[in-house]
Amino acid sequence: MFAQPLKRLAAAPLIRLFSLYAFASQEIAIRHPSPKLTATKDPKKIAAREAKLRARQQVKPQDHLLYMDIPKAMRFMRASEVGKSPEMTTITLQITVIPEKGSHPLLGQIIFPKPVRPNNTLIFTENAEQIQEIKRSKELTLVGGADLIAKIKEGFPVASYTQCLADSNMVLQLGQIAKILGPKNLMPSAKKGTVSDNVVDLLKNTASAYTFKQKKNQLYFPVGRCDFSDEEIIKNVQAASKAVYSCQPPGTKHPNLIGLCSMSSTLGPSVIIDFKL
């Protein structure tokens, strides 16, 4: 009958010992915080790390150990994707961007000479003639006016659409679905060149367009597939380079630093290329 109390008494010193150890460990941790935590909060160390990153990104691509010209890089990409269908062999560029204080994320649109994939487009207009002409085109589109806005408000999925165009008369009405289109980077605007009085011409001009947006310190976008010729890849990279470098407002005092660019395929290696062709 005394077995249980005796066990508790025997365990009591151990419990107190572990409690004291836990308290002491916590006190030591408070007095001597982790070096990793202090390193991230030390302004001098942060500045030194940023300067080191900036210097590394300013190296000429040709001086990098993994540099290849595009034709040579494509040979490695194609060899890595043997047996895969062309649709599964996307060639992607990843660019490091070092932002300056007060600068805005890079945002723009690339018009590829050779479309990477067909655009699936939402079009907002109530012009009957333009609606009929769009429906006769071979482009993948869903076109409508107030009816389409109401449909989206009710929950129609828009995640599969790659771009959104609008007649200038529809801009005010689009405010009703801005919270739906905005997070998916689909909200039309004159600044992005996706609003016009003639959406038919706008659709023709943006059929091979790709909208890019800087996420943290990186830009990602496809420039082709392994079944594209070297010349087609080079022309698409040139179009991407022109779009990225021109999306910074002219006369900006502190433009973002566009650093090294790597090219990779779905299963292939990542190599450094010269992005400023």
N, C-alpha and C positions, 0 to 999 in steps of 0.2 A: 504493500500500500504506500510505502515511502519511496518507491522507485522513481516515479515521475518527478516529484519535488527535488530529489537528489540529482537527477539528470539536468533539471533546469539550473540548479545551483552550480553544477560543474560547468555548464555552458556559459554562465553569466560572465566569468572573467574573459573568456574568448570574445564574447559579443562586445564587451567594453573595449577590449584591445583593438578589434577591427574598427569600432566606431572612432576611437582616438586616431587610428592610422588614416582613416578616410578624412577626418577633419584636418589632420596635419598635412595630408597630401593636397587638400583643397587650398589650405593656407599657403603652402609652398607655390602652388600654381598661380595664386593671386599675386604673390610677391615677385615671382619670376615667370612672367607670361611667355608663351611660346615665341621663339625667335621668328617664326613664320608670320605670326600676327603683327609683331612690332615692325617687321620688314615692310609689310604692306602699308603701314601707316606712317612710316618715316618719309617725309617729303623729299629728303636728299636721295634716299635709296630709290624712291619712285621715279624721280627725275633722271637718275643715273640709268635705271632700267629702260626708261622711255628713250633716252639718248642712244643707248646701245641698240635698241630695236630700230630706231630711225636710221642709224648708221648702217645696220645690216640690210635694210630695205633700199638704201641708196647705192648699193653695189651694182655695177653694170651687169646685166644678165649674162653677157659673154664671159664674165670672170667667175661665174658660179660653177661649182663642180658638176651640177646636174644640167647645165645648159645644153640645149640641142636646137638646131634650126627646125622649122616646122616639118619639112619633108622627112627628115631623119626621125623626128618624134613620131610621125604618123606611121612609119614602118614598125616601130615598137608597139604602137597602139593596135594596129591591124593584126600583128602576130599574137597579141594577147587575147584578141577577140575571135580567133578562128573558131568556126562552128556556131557562132551566135547569129541570130537574125539581126539585120541592120537596125531595126527599131530599138534593139537592146544594147546598142554600142554607142552611146552618146559620148561625144567629146566635150569636156567641160573645162572652162577656165576659172581659176580661183586667183583673185588679186588682193593683196594686202593693202589696206588704206590706213594711213596714219593721220588721224584728224588733228586739226589745229584748234586751239581754244576759240570757241564761238562759231566754228564752222558747222555747216549743215551736212547731214548724210547725203551721199551721192544718189541721185535719182534721175532716171532718163529712159530713153527708148532707143533700141538698136533696130535699124532697118537692114536686115540681112539680104545680100544679093542672092544667096541660095537659102531658102527657108529651111530651118532646122526641123520644124514640125508645123502642121497646119494649125492656124489659130481658130479657136472656138469663141465666137464673138457675140456679146450682148449689144444690141443697138436700140436706142431709145429715140423714136421719132413718131410723129403723127401725120407726117406728109404722105398721103396715099400713093402718089406717084413714086416717091423714093422707096416706100415699102414694097411695092410691086417689083421695082427694079432689083432690089436687094434679094427678094425671094427667087428671082430668075437667075441670080448669080450662082456660081458653083461653091461659094465660100460657106463654111460651117457657121451659121448665124441663127440667132433668135431675135426677132424684131418686134417691137410693139411700143405703145405709148403709155397712157395712164393705166390701161389694162395690165400691161406687163409689170408696172410698178406695184399695182395691187396684188398681183400674183406672187411677187417676191416678198411683199410684206406678210403674206399668208404662209410663207415658209418654203417657197420654191427654191431648190438648191442651186447655188451659183458657183460652187467650188470648182466645177469642171470647166468653167469659162476662163479663157486666158487673157481677154481684153474686153473693154467696154467702151462704146462710142455713143455720142449723144448729139442730137440736134440742139442748137443754142436755145431754142424755145422751150426745151425740156429741163434745162439746168435747175430752175427753181423747184420744180416738182421732184427732182431727184434727191432733194434734201430729206424726203420722207424715208429713204432707204440708205442714207449715207452711212449709218452705223452698221449696215450689212455689207455694203460694197467696199467701204473704206478699209477695214482690217484685211481684206483680201486684195488690196491694191487695185481695185477695179473702178473706183470712183472717177468718172470722167471729169476733166478739167481743161480749160484753155491752156494752162501752163504746160500740161503734159501733151498737148496737141491732140486730145481725144474729143474735142468739142468743135463742131463746125456747122455752118448753115447747109452744107451739102454732105450728108453722111455717106452717100454713094461713093463720091470721090475719096472721102476719108477712108472708107473701107478698102478701096483699091490701093491707096498709098500705104496702108498699115497691114496689108495681108501677110507680109513677112516680118512684122515687127515683134520685138520682144522687149518687155518692160523690165528694167533691173532696178534694184534698190539695195543700198548698202545696209548690211546687218552687222552691227558692232564694228569690227575692223576689217570686214571681208566683203568682197563682191563675188557672186557666183552666177554663172550663166552658161548655157550650152552654145557651142558654135558650129556643131555639125555632128555627123556620124562617121563611122569607119568606112562606109561605102562612098563617102564624098571624096572627090579627087583632091590632091594636094593644093591645086590652084583654087578650088572652091573653099577649102578651109582657110587659106591665106586671105582671100577676099573677105570672108566673114570675120576673121580676126581684125583685119584692117577697119571694117565697118564698126566693130565693137570698140576698137581703140579710139576712133574718131568720136564716137558717142560718149565714151567715158571721159575723155579729156575735155570735151566741149561742154559737159554738163555742169562744170563749175562756172558760176557767174563771172563774166568778164570784169576785170578790174578788182577782183577779190584780193584784199590785202594779205590774207592768210589762207591760201588754198590748201586743201587736203593733199598730203603727199601720196601719190600713187606709186606703190612699191613694186616688188617682184611679182611676176605672173607665172603660175604653174598650169600646165596642161595635163589632163589625165583622161582616160577612158573608163568605162564601167569596171572592167577588170584589170586594166593596164596600169603601168607605173605612172608616177607623177614626175614630170620634168619641167625645167625652167625654160621659157621661151622669151623672145624679145617682143613685148606687147606694143611698144611704140614703133610700129612699122611705118 
